[in-house]
Amino acid sequence: MKKVLIITYYYPPDGAIGGVRPFGIAKNIVKYGWEPIIITESDGQVNGKNITSYTTEKISNMSFKASNVSSKVTDFVSRSSLCSNHDSKIYKFLRGFYDLVNYPDPQYNWYAPAVELGSKIIEENQINVILSTSKPETCHLVAKKLHEKYNIPWVADFRDLWSDNHYIYHNKLIKLLQLRLEKKTISKASTITTVSVPLKKELESIHKSGKVYSITNGFDVDNVLLAEMAPKVEEKFSILYTGNLYKGKRDPEMLFQSVSSLINDGILPKRSIKIDFYGNDNKWLTAMVGRYDLNEIVTLHGYIPRKEAIKRQQTAQLLLLLTWDDIKDNGVYTGKLFDYLAARRPILCIGSKESVVAELLSDTKAGICVSSVSEMSCVLEKYYNEYKNSKVIPYRGLETEIGKYSQAEMAKKFAKIFDDLSKKTTCRNPSVE
C-alpha cells in the first residue's frame, strides 16, 4: 500500500473544525489504496485501521504554543475593550503588531519539531506523497522543506485562503509579506487543492504556473448513522446554531428581527419557540438578544465538545447556518455545513443567493438560503405552519445528491491526485476528471 504523509496542525481529538477535513481524508483514503501517516500538534492521537498519527510532543518537550511575548500580545488583542471595534485605529495598530510578532502565523514555533519528526518518518517509511493542509500556513512551510529535502511530490491544500483571507485583517505591510511568502512557498508545490471553485479561481490568479483543483469538503457517514439512531426531534419549534460568530459577517440579527416581528404580529407564539447557540461567548450577541426582547427564547450555552454538538444538531427542528452576504464569501463552505448535512435536519441559511452554500442547498434540497428579513419571515412562517401540523418539520434532502458530499467522495478525489503524482514524481498536473 502506498503511503501519504499528512501534515496538519489540527486533528482529532482536537475539536477544532480545521481537523475535520484531514481526518476525513485519512479515514477514507485507505479505501483507495493509500495508508495515511499524520503529523499533528494536537494532544493525543486517533489511530485506526491503516491510520497512524504522530504528535510532535513525542520528540520534544518544548511548547509549540506562541512565545511569551506573542502570548501576551494575543491575549491583549483578544480581550481588551480597546480592540472591540475592528474598524478603529487602535485595533488596526495592535493587530499589525500582533501579526509581526506572530509572522507568518501564531503556530510558527511548530515548524522545527514538525520538520524533525517528518524527516524521521520519511527515513523510516517509503512515503509516496506529502499532503499539507492549512490553516495554519506553517503546515505548508513544513511540507516545502520536506519536499525539497527528499524530492517527494507535495500537494498543498487550502481550507482557507492565505494572503487573501477576507476574514482576517492585515495591514498593507503584513499582507505584502504574506503574499510574497505564499508565492515563494507554494511555487514549489506539485499540485494545489482547495474547497470550492471560487477559491480555486482566486488561487489560480495568485499561482499562475501551478495546477489548482477544487475538492469540496464532506460529511462523515458515521454521523449519518448516528442521526438515524438519534432521539426524536425536540417538541418545541427549535432553531439551533453551533460554532463561532462574527459580528457583521456571520451574525443572527436577521433571524432576531424576523422572529421578533412574527411574535409581535401574533404569528409565532413565544411559548412555542426556542433558539439555542453553542459557541464562542460574545457580549455583542447578548446585547443583540436583549435589544430584540428575545431573552425568554434565546439561550447562549457556550462551547460544548464537537461530538455533543453533533448530537444536538440531530434533534433540532431547524439548523441555522450563517454566512456573509458578500461576494468575498461566495466561495466559502463553512465546516458546519457538512455536519448539518449528516444531521438530516432542515438547514436555514442566512447569506448570499450566489454562494456555493446556496447552490449546494438548492441542489440537495437540504435547506434554504435567505438574504432579507422579509424572506426570512416568510420561510419561518411556512416552517412553523408545518410544525403545527405534525410537530416535526419534514426533512426533504435528496440522498443521491447529498451522497456526493461525503468524505469518501472527497478522499477518492485526493487519491486520484496522489496516484497520478506517485506514478511520475516530476508530474505537476495530474488529472482528477
MOSULKA-V316026 format. One record per residue. D_LAST is the distance of its C-alpha to the last C-alpha in whole Angstrom. Layout:
BEGIN
D_LAST  D_LAST
END
This chain:
BEGIN
23  21  22  21  24  23  25  26  30  29  29  31  33  33  33  31  28  26  26  24  21  22  24  21  19  22  23  19  18  20  19  16  19  19  23  23  26  27  29  31  34  34  37  37  34  32  31  30  29  27  27  29  30  33  35  36  40  40  41  42  45  44  43  40  40  42  45  48  48  44  45  48  47  44  46  48  45  44  47  50  51  51  47  47  46  43  44  47  48  49  46  44  46  46  42  42  45  42  39  41  43  39  37  34  34  37  35  36  38  36  34  37  37  33  33  36  34  31  33  35  32  30  33  34  30  27  25  21  20  21  20  22  22  24  27  29  28  30  27  25  29  29  26  26  30  28  26  28  31  29  26  23  20  19  17  19  18  20  21  23  24  26  28  27  28  30  31  33  36  36  39  38  39  37  34  35  35  32  30  31  31  27  26  28  27  23  23  23  20  17  15  15  14  15  16  15  14  18  18  15  17  20  19  18  21  23  21  20  20  17  13  13  10  11  11  14  17  18  22  23  24  27  28  28  30  33  32  33  36  37  41  41  40  43  46  46  44  42  39  38  36  35  34  35  36  37  39  39  35  34  38  39  42  40  40  44  45  44  45  49  49  48  51  53  53  54  50  49  52  52  53  49  47  46  43  42  40  39  38  40  44  44  48  46  45  48  50  47  48  52  51  50  53  50  51  52  49  47  46  45  44  43  40  40  38  34  34  37  36  33  36  37  34  34  38  38  38  36  34  34  31  32  30  31  31  30  28  27  26  24  21  22  22  25  25  27  25  23  26  28  25  26  30  29  32  32  30  32  31  33  30  29  28  25  23  20  23  24  21  20  24  24  21  22  26  26  29  30  30  33  34  38  41  42  38  39  42  41  38  40  43  41  40  43  45  42  43  47  46  45  45  41  38  36  32  30  27  24  23  20  19  20  18  15  16  18  18  16  13  13  14  12  9  12  12  9  10  13  13  12  14  17  17  18  20  20  16  15  12  9  6  4  0
END
